[in-house]
Amino acid sequence: MTIKETFANWQAWRLARMKITAQTADRMDDDYKHFLSGSTFQYRDPSEVTREELWDYCDSLFRTEKLKEHAWKNCKTMLNGIFDYARRSNHTID
């Protein structure tokens, strides 16, 4: 399973359990497109991503996107959610 697939499953899971609204899901989809779409990172298996690689990816986002605090919080929420969902779904190694 890729990060892209994990994100889609996580979004569907949250919507099905009414943990988020459709508007929040749309915003997260836009954030995904902005931060991950077009990168090779989205095609990686979450279980194969090391902490160091994730740090490097986040550092590159700061350099290229010049993220402000609110955008960084949205990105961090998305990344934490993706990897937490993958871990709970047994798609990563603890």
Beta strands, then each sheet from edge to edge (+ up, - down):
end
